[in-house]
Amino acid sequence: MTMAWQKMKTGSEALVHNTLELDALLAASRALVEVELNSILPPVGAAPEKVHQAIRWSVFAGGKRFRPALLLAVGQAFGAEIKQLIRTACAFEMIHTYSLIHDDLPAMDDDDLRRGRPTCHVRFDEATAILAGDALQTLAFQTIANDDKLDAATRVKLISELTRAAATPDGMVAGQALDMEAEARQVNGTQLEEIHRLKTGALITSAARCGAIIGAADDHELAVVTSYGAQLGLLFQITDDLLDVTASAEQLGKTPGKDVRSRKATYPALYGIEESREKAIKAHRAACTALEQLDRPTEVLHRIVDFILHRTG
Amino acid sequence: MTMAWQKMKTGSEALVHNTLELDALLAASRALVEVELNSILPPVGAAPEKVHQAIRWSVFAGGKRFRPALLLAVGQAFGAEIKQLIRTACAFEMIHTYSLIHDDLPAMDDDDLRRGRPTCHVRFDEATAILAGDALQTLAFQTIANDDKLDAATRVKLISELTRAAATPDGMVAGQALDMEAEARQVNGTQLEEIHRLKTGALITSAARCGAIIGAADDHELAVVTSYGAQLGLLFQITDDLLDVTASAEQLGKTPGKDVRSRKATYPALYGIEESREKAIKAHRAACTALEQLDRPTEVLHRIVDFILHRTG
């Protein structure tokens, strides 16, 4: 299995080529999403200015916009137009950003640095960070509710979907709570996978599903996309854990090794680096296998999995 | 004007009678809402247990359920059925409760006691309180999105409405931010009214509007309900401020006089008690005048305004 990883890491020039192409594609979707987010978010000039500044500080912090990119890619694979997808894509980024702002708070993970810059509560203050996160969450649902490019039935379906992925017991908040509980004790592999499935996987899976929903995927297709998204989410979290151990602060934009010091439940901590890499390759393969069941243009979706397996930041 | 207040306070036996009847009505709607909330909220037994316990600790803390009662009353005045109203009513209570949990946090208003019991972060811990509030907000929107007693177009309208009232720049989060800013400086009457309009009024007005929306009110009727809700919200906040000065801890379930000590912007602080009472009476009258424009059974809506003017807790 270690051999397989080495081969994937060094053997494929085509992969480098594909990854570069995907880089361009991600950059394009990032630009689209940022223009739209800029138009959606409350203006800095309006009161309460500090909260609006804090929202923009955290939203425009140079994120990769991975969840929106995934939603756009899946949606396009199902024939949806960008204008039908872009608002929901932004809603996912807003939910993701709200969760980062709150997770960074002193009472939660107590992080001072995110993407190479002071976190929201450090740059502003705790109260402002709590309110900025709260408002971002509300605005995410507002963005979908007010999206006049989609019919009402679709909007309701998307909001229902996103709330399930963001809340408890089946989503992000449940994952963050379990992750914090796990700091105090040793978790086993099943528990670790459950924490990550909820904390990171649920929103990634849901982004893929929402793209498919907007693209009017049938039930079988939606099930396949769910499986693809779940494996991609798992892969994302394993490589995230690996990067925390192996990457430099410059690559990460945050202090590496922090997971180990705060006794976070991670794949390398539980399985070691090599076995974690093997698990990443397995998730990559499972995601690709899922895609083979779709009679749709899935090339970009394949490249996204490759990109996450080989990411360096 | 002080005379008028005295007269309303002492002169009307009919009023006492009406208030008692409304008490029974509020108790009935409270019971309905609590049964429904119990069925909506994640079970305590499921993981993450602490967050689910914290959610229920704060939701079932003996609140008056004023916003749901208002929504139910307005909706019924427009002919809507309880089963069409109850879920949205619960969503308002969930948004209200999330805001209380977060406002009580040490970084915000730092309150230890709420409705006679330890606040969420005191009973559990700060991280759990943040997550419980976050989840409650998400679950509020989920509750409307999944409400199969309403068509999709209505659900979208309600979610859009509730997000505007809860977020920034036109809603609750903006009000809380402005309120915190105001602690450091003297505000004038216009600023005070704006803070309260956003912090408390927006959600109360929106609860009235959502009742009317579910009852398929026409545009004129919705405008009247908006005006009624706005005056009711103002009245609610003035009497809230007055109670903080005049009521006992037992009546309030929290430490009275706290607003003064924390230099909160309040009506009594700016205008004194008598002039604040006059403003309450003026808001009461404006709310009643608005109702006269409706060709609907508005008796209960009148009683609600009376009840808020004369409340003692």
Interface residues (C-beta under 8 A of the other chain):
Chain A: P42 A46 A47 P48 K50 V51 H52 Y98 H102 L105 A107 M108 D125 E126 A127 T128 I130 L131 G133 D134 A135 Q137 T138 L139 F141 Q142 A145 N146 D151 A152 A153 R155 V156 I159 S160 T163 R164 A166 A167 T168 P169 G171 V173 A174 Q176 A177 L178 M180 E181
Chain B: P42 A46 A47 P48 K50 V51 H52 Y98 H102 L105 A107 M108 D125 E126 A127 T128 I130 L131 G133 D134 A135 Q137 T138 L139 F141 Q142 A145 N146 D151 A152 A153 R155 V156 I159 S160 T163 R164 A166 A167 T168 P169 G171 V173 A174 Q176 A177 L178 M180 E181
